[in-house]
Amino acid sequence: YLRDVVKSNVRIGVSAGTTIAGIMHQLRPLGSYNIDVVQMSGDASHQISNCSSVLTIELAKALGGIPHAMHVPLLVHTKVLRDLLLEEPFNKKHFQELEHLDIAIVGLGLLDDLLPGTSDTWYNFVSDKEDLRSKKAVGDICGTFIDYDGNLCDADIQGRTIAIPLENLRKIPHCIAVAYGRKKKYITQAAIKGRYINVLMIDEELACALLEDQE
């Protein structure tokens, strides 16, 4: 699919996730194109091997492109701190670049994947998960949580998250979601309902789960 859509001077955004990390070894350079690979969300400390900055560098290496990483956390303690980090000149310019992506590769995450029960950092996710569950959160895209209908959850954690705004995804010509397994049924449906993605790469198990509601 990438070979079909990649043109010269293309900008590819990448989020985090085990599924995206799992396909890296299958990718090959796409030819003599100028490819910029841009990090779309900050890094969660418990996702070191599949965080956005690492995958940005690995994807650029696989496709023969140039990586543009931020090296900022996905979640911070306060909204004030988040806003200050986004005003830092390098980060501000980086987020301006995220407004001009041609392709995005995003994962579809579940609540417990991004916010585990335990963490090796100072942060405790218990209250955040309770808040999100009360708002009917079904999962996240690029670290931002949505409900079953694809609406943004009005939760405190959203204001402390450093990631591309989901409304930006709707403007990207090729926003590719990659996911597998029945457990991703509801977050996939929510991503479609919210019109955040326009290309879906899934396995047979997830496809069958999605088709159940169509019978």
C-alpha positions, -999 to 999 in steps of 0.1 A, spaced: 0 0 0 28 24 8 45 18 -25 12 28 -42 7 61 -23 42 74 -16 53 102 -39 83 125 -38 87 148 -7 62 129 13 57 134 51 48 102 71 36 105 107 39 76 130 24 69 165 32 42 190 22 6 194 32 -30 194 14 -37 161 33 -9 143 66 -21 159 58 -56 146 56 -47 110 88 -28 109 109 -58 98 87 -62 68 92 -28 54 118 -20 27 131 13 12 105 26 -12 128 40 -38 144 74 -45 118 94 -27 124 122 -2 106 108 29 103 126 62 91 105 91 75 126 119 68 116 155 31 121 163 29 116 201 51 118 231 67 87 247 52 66 275 80 54 298 65 18 299 65 15 261 102 19 255 106 -5 226 74 6 208 72 43 217 67 69 190 102 83 190 118 49 186 93 39 159 99 72 141 136 65 138 131 28 129 105 36 102 127 62 87 155 37 86 133 10 70 120 34 43 152 52 37 138 85 51 148 112 76 134 109 111 120 139 131 116 129 167 105 151 197 117 131 228 89 145 250 67 125 274 32 115 263 17 124 297 28 151 321 16 161 356 -3 193 347 -19 210 318 3 240 325 34 219 320 20 205 288 13 239 274 48 251 284 64 222 266 44 229 235 55 265 235 92 254 235 104 265 200 115 231 188 83 214 199 62 243 185 78 239 151 74 201 152 36 204 158 34 228 130 49 201 108 22 177 120 -4 199 103 11 190 69 13 152 69 6 132 37 4 98 54 -1 87 90 4 52 105 -15 49 138 -22 21 163 -55 16 180 -49 12 218 -69 -1 247 -73 16 280 -51 -8 299 -24 -8 272 -16 29 275 -24 32 312 -12 0 329 -21 -10 365 15 -5 376 42 19 364 79 21 370 76 59 373 61 83 398 28 83 380 -3 64 392 -30 58 365 -58 46 388 -77 78 391 -72 86 353 -86 52 344 -116 56 367 -123 90 351 -120 77 316 -142 47 323 -169 70 337 -167 89 304 -172 56 284 -137 56 270 -131 26 246 -95 32 238 -70 57 223 -56 69 191 -22 86 194 -27 88 232 -60 106 230 -90 87 243 -124 84 226 -157 69 235 -178 42 216 -191 69 192 -157 83 184 -161 114 205 -133 128 225 -136 119 262 -139 150 284 -113 138 309 -85 156 328 -58 134 313 -66 148 278 -53 182 288 -20 167 300 -13 147 268 13 157 242 2 143 209 -12 153 175 -48 166 179 -72 140 165 -90 165 143 -57 168 124 -59 131 114 -91 139 94 -71 161 71 -44 135 63 -50 120 28 -39 85 39 -45 79 76 -37 42 81 -48 24 112 -31 -10 119 -47 -34 144 -53 -71 150 -75 -93 172 -111 -93 184 -102 -72 214 -97 -42 191 -133 -43 178 -148 -14 197 -118 10 194 -117 3 157 -154 10 153 -150 42 173 -121 53 151 -142 48 120 -172 66 135 -151 95 144 -136 97 109 -101 98 122 -89 71 98 -95 63 62 -74 32 57 -77 1 78 -51 -27 79 -64 -56 101 -64 -94 104 -92 -118 97 -102 -122 134 -108 -85 138 -125 -83 104 -149 -110 114 -156 -92 147 -164 -60 129 -187 -78 104 -208 -94 132 -228 -62 136 -235 -60 99 -254 -93 98 
